[in-house]
Amino acid sequence: MLRYRVSGISEGLAQTVRSTLCSPQYGHPAHVEIATGYGPCRQCLETFDQGQEERILFTYQPFVSPGALPAPGPVFIHREACRQYDELRFPEELRAIPLVLESYGERGMLLNQQRVGGRTVEDVIKEQLAEPRVEYLHVRNAEAGCFIARVQPVFACD
């Protein structure tokens, strides 16, 4: 059975954004506002309580592979500290969001993009991770195109 881990951005990176109000990767200023959209928060992967919660908008680079082309973009996190989502299952709150899954291979090479659409997100994840060249996936918002989370295959020895 193919297993995978879904992860939001790290607590360390999010805490740096909260304390400096700058993008730690680029130094660009971050912006604080009351949530006017669902988000989600890229750390805990929960949607925002619109009109209630404060969120921080900043520039984030989701690639960690050496040699990968940079693809920075805007992301939101909760203004108040939250816990990083890092689980062996897909988060329930993201299921209602229009999603695109992108598969990446060696050195961040884009291999495939696929809208979830009417299929289950698990089926699309398993289909993409079954490709031998795929090293990880990015979950993106199908409306805005922005990064949401990373999906990593989990092997028996992990």
N, C-alpha and C positions, 0 to 999 in steps of 0.2 A: 504494500500500500504506500503510495506517495504521500509524504508528509511535508508540511511547509510551516514557516514562521512568518507572521506579519508584524512589522515593527514601525512605530512612529519615530520621529526624530528623538535623539538622545536627551536625557534630562540635563546633562552638562551643557549642551548647546542651547537648550531652551532657557536654562537659568542664566546663561551669559546674556542672552537677548533681553530677558526681564531686568537684569541688573544694569545693563549699559544702554538699553534702548538703541542698539546698533546691531547690524548683521555681523556676527563674528567672522564670517567668511570673507566679507567684502568691506566692512566698515560703513556701509550705507546706513543712514538713520532709519530707525524703526518708527512706526506710527501706531499710536494707541487710539482706539475708538470703541464705542458701544457696537456690538454685533448687529449688522443690518442684513446679514445673510447667514446661511446654515454652516458655512465653513467647509469642512470640519477643522478642529484643532489638529495640527500635524504632530502633536506629541501624544495626547491621549486618544486621538481618533474619534472623539465624540463631537456631535454637532453642537453649535452654539445656541444658547437660549437668546433668540433675537430680541433686541431692545432691552435686554437685561444684563448680559455678561459683557465685560470688557475683553477685547482681544487685541493682539499686537500683530501688525503686518510688517514683514521684513523679507529681505531677499535671501533665498536659500539655494544652495547648490547640492542636489541629491546624489551626485556621482562621487564615489570614493576610489574607483578603479584608476590606477595610473594610466595615462594615455587617453582616457575618455575625454571626449569633447565636453567642455563645460556647458551646462544648460540651466543657468540660474533663473529663478522665477519667484513670484510673490507667494508667500504662504502665511497662514495665521496660526497663532497659538493663544491659549488663554492667558490673560494678564496675570491671573493668580496661578500659583504653582499647581501642576497636575502630574499624574503619573504617566510615564511612557507606556504606551501599549506595546507589548512584546509577548505575543501569544501564539500557540499552535492552532489557531482557528481564525477565521475572518470575522472582523468586528460587526456585530449586528447593526449598529447605527449607520454603517456605510452602505448597507444593502439598498436603501431608498434613494441613494445618490446615483445619477448617471455616471457610469464608470468606463474607463478604458484601461486595459492591461497592456503594458509594453514589456517585451522580453528582451534581455540583453545578454550578450555573450562576452567573450574575451575582450578586455580593454574597453568595456562599455559600448560595444558595437550593438546598435539597434537591430534586432532580428525580426520582430513582429509587433504589430499593434492590433488590438482587437477590442471592439466594444463588447461589453457584457450583454447588453440588450435584453432579450427574453430568456436567455440561458441563466443558469445559476453561476455565480461568481466562482464557486468551487470547480465546476466543470471547465471553465475557461482557464483557471489557474493550473489545474492538473494537465490540461491539454498543452499549455505552453511549457510547463516544467518537464513534460515528457520528451521534449526535443532535446537531444543530447548536448547541443552547443549552448543551451540556455544556462546561465549562471545565477540569474536573479530576475525579478520582475519589479516594475514600478506600477503602482496604482495611481491613476490620474483621473481628474474630474473631466468627464466627457463634454461638459459645457464650456468650462474655462480653460481646460488643458493643463492645469497646474498639478504639481506633484502632491500626492496625499500620503503614500506609505510605500514601504519596500517589502517584497515577499522573497524569502530565501528558502530553497529546498533544505530539508532536514534529513540527514542520513542516519542510519542505525547507530553509528559511533558518536554522533553529536550529542 
